[in-house]
Amino acid sequence: MLTWEDYENLQATLSTDPDLLRNLNEAELKALAEGMLSSRYQERLDELLQRNREQELSSGEERELDDLLEYVDTMNTLKARAMYTLQQRHKAKS
């Protein structure tokens, strides 16, 4: 059981942590944390990466690959933040 002081300290930490996703419930956080790139995007990404290794990309495909990689990076950041938020919530409960 937390003391009142520990609870207040925890609340202060959680409320100021910019990496927490505060407006999502646990089910939404789990869905985001476990989400995957759709098969359509994954297949296209694999194709573009292969063509890139073979140095066969057009300039339009290079932009498409850059956009897909940026999207993947963004999704990975969101997934990490969702996992972190879940961990922090579980710590607060125990």
C-alpha positions in Angstrom: 0.0 0.0 0.0 1.2 3.5 -0.9 1.5 6.2 1.7 -0.2 9.4 0.8 3.2 11.1 0.2 4.2 8.3 -2.2 0.9 8.6 -4.0 1.3 12.4 -4.4 4.8 11.9 -5.7 3.7 9.3 -8.2 0.8 11.4 -9.4 3.2 14.4 -9.9 5.6 12.3 -11.9 2.8 10.8 -14.0 1.1 14.0 -14.7 4.3 15.7 -15.9 5.8 12.9 -18.0 5.6 13.9 -21.6 5.9 10.4 -22.9 2.7 9.1 -21.3 -0.4 8.7 -23.5 -2.9 9.9 -20.9 -6.1 10.0 -22.9 -6.2 6.3 -23.9 -7.7 3.5 -21.8 -5.9 0.2 -21.2 -7.5 -1.6 -24.1 -6.5 1.2 -26.5 -3.0 1.2 -25.2 -2.7 -2.6 -25.5 -4.0 -2.4 -29.1 -1.5 0.3 -30.0 1.4 -1.4 -28.2 0.7 -4.7 -30.0 -0.2 -3.2 -33.4 1.6 -4.2 -36.5 2.1 -2.7 -39.9 -0.7 -3.9 -42.3 0.3 -6.7 -44.7 -0.2 -4.3 -47.6 2.2 -1.8 -46.2 4.7 -4.5 -45.1 4.7 -6.1 -48.6 5.3 -2.7 -50.3 8.0 -1.8 -47.8 9.8 -5.1 -48.4 9.5 -4.6 -52.2 10.9 -1.1 -52.0 13.7 -2.1 -49.7 14.7 -4.9 -52.0 14.6 -2.6 -55.0 16.7 -0.1 -53.0 19.3 -2.8 -52.3 19.5 -3.4 -56.0 19.7 0.3 -56.7 16.6 0.2 -58.9 14.3 2.8 -57.3 12.9 5.7 -59.3 12.8 9.1 -57.6 9.1 8.6 -56.8 9.8 5.2 -55.2 12.6 6.8 -53.2 10.1 9.3 -51.8 7.6 6.5 -51.2 10.2 4.5 -49.3 11.2 7.5 -47.2 7.5 8.1 -46.4 7.0 4.5 -45.4 10.1 4.5 -43.2 9.0 7.7 -41.5 5.6 6.1 -40.9 7.2 3.0 -39.4 9.3 5.2 -37.2 6.3 7.1 -36.0 4.4 3.9 -35.3 7.3 2.5 -33.4 7.5 5.6 -31.2 3.8 5.4 -30.5 4.1 1.7 -29.7 6.9 2.4 -27.3 5.0 5.2 -25.6 1.9 2.9 -25.3 4.0 0.2 -23.7 5.7 2.7 -21.4 2.3 4.1 -20.3 1.0 0.6 -19.5 4.1 -0.1 -17.5 3.7 3.2 -15.5 0.1 2.5 -14.9 0.8 -1.0 -13.6 3.6 0.3 -11.3 1.1 2.9 -9.9 -1.4 0.1 -9.1 1.1 -2.1 -7.3 
